[in-house]
């Protein structure tokens, strides 16, 4: 999937959040995806550092983006991750 669809319309934050949730469900299947909010922290949900990196890498691949993992280091919650993907998709 590409952050821009075939007519050049940028994905919304909600669409990016749904892709992040799909990655979370794949990496940590025991998490109740339906109850996730953007305010949740991957660390507080029990994702270890490898899980968090895998979720971010899977989402980057799904979005067709390449972002250094270090840019995700200081983000407090899923909203921060979604916002970073959203901002970077505008530059693509």
ZIPEGI-V216208 format. One record per backbone hydrogen bond with DSSP energy under -1.0 kcal/mol. CO is the residue of the C=O (numbers start at 1). NH is the residue of the N-H. If there is no record, write none. Layout:
BEGIN
{{CO;NH} {CO;NH}}
END
This chain:
BEGIN
{{3;11} {5;8} {9;5} {12;16} {13;17} {14;18} {15;19} {16;20} {17;21} {18;22} {19;23} {20;24} {21;25} {22;26} {23;27} {24;28} {28;31} {31;33} {32;35} {33;36} {37;40} {38;79} {40;78} {41;45} {42;47} {43;46} {48;52} {49;53} {50;54} {51;55} {52;56} {53;57} {54;58} {55;59} {56;60} {57;61} {58;62} {59;63} {60;64} {60;65} {63;3} {68;71} {69;72} {70;73} {72;75} {77;81} {78;82} {79;83} {80;84} {81;85} {82;86} {83;87} {84;88} {85;89}}
END
